């Protein structure tokens, strides 16, 4: 069993199909099971899957912000680990309040996300 398998399922939310596909495939290649969503509404529906342990969301979603999604997700699942990604500097402080390690800046290499997930697992 690889270390990645310990987190069975990650919910990946990103409106950018190329980014979502690339990161999703990379996480799968690392042994994670990934559920992909394009917006907050899809993500909230997906949270009904009890196996989701980590939410990875971009800030810029179509229907609401990744911050709003993270807050709603934590209301539903207080134990949910959250990773927020973004491309704008001004979001750093807000993201820092919602996720353990602060935001993961775009562009990021998928390996950076894997390292962030591993740190969350150890916390």
N, C-alpha and C positions, 0 to 999 in steps of 0.2 A: 504494500500500500504506500503510495507516495504521500508526501506531506499535504499536497493540495486537496486530496480526497477528504480530509477532515472537514472542510467546508463543502458540503454536498452541493448546494445551489446558491448561485449569485444571480440577483436581478439586475440586469444592465439596462439603463434607460438613457437613450441618446437620440435626438431627433435627426442627427446626421447618419444616413444609412451606411456610408462608407466607414466612418469611425466606429459605429456600432458593430458592423460586420467584422471589421479587422480585430477590434478588441475582443469581441465575443469568441471568435475563432482562436485567438491566442490563449484566452482563458481556458477554452475547451482543450487545447493542446497541452495545457499545464495540468489537466486532470479535473478541472472544475466542471460542474453541470451549470449551464447558463440559460436563463430565461431572458429574452430580449423584449423590450418595450420601446415604443417610439414617443410616448408622452406619459404624463402623470396619470391620466385615466386608465390606460392600459396597465400601468405599474400597480395602481391600487387594486385592480382586478387580480393581477398576478400574485399579489401578496396573500391571497387566500390559500396559496400553496404553502403548507406548513413547513416544507423543507428549506425555504429561503432563509438564509442566515446573514447575507450581506446585500445591501443596496448600493449599487454604483450608479450615480446619476450625474449627468451634466447639468449645469445651471440653466442653460438656455433650452427650454422645452417649448413645444407649441402651445400647450394649453395653460400652463402655469410654470412657475420657476422650480428649479430643482430644490431650492430652499423650502418652498411650500410643500413639495412632494415629501421631502425628508421629514418635515414636521408632522405631516399627516401619517406617514409611515410609522414614525415613532409613537404616535397615538395608538395606532393599531397594534404595533409590535414594539413595546418599549425596549426589548432586548436586542433589536435589530442593529447590526453594525452598519455604519454609513460611510461611504467614500463619495465626496463631491468633487467633480472635475469642472474646470472652467478655463476660459481664455482671457478673462478680464481681471486686472489687478484689483479693481474696486470691490470685488466680491470676496476677497480673501478674509476679511474680518468676520463677515457674516458666516461664511463657511466654517471658519474656525470654531464658531459657537455651536455648530450642528454636527460636526464630525471630529473624531478623536485626533486626527493628525493634520487638520486644516485641509484646504483644497489641494487637489492635484492639478497642476497647471497644464493647459494645452499649449503646444502639442506635447504629449507625453508618449513615451515608449511603453508598450503593454507590459514589459518587464517591471517598470516602475509601479504599475498597478498591482502586479503579483506581489512585489515586496511590501506594498502597503497592506494588502490583504493578509500576508503572513504576520505582519506586526499586529494587526487587529486580532488575529487568532491567538497571539501570545498574551494579549492584554486581558 
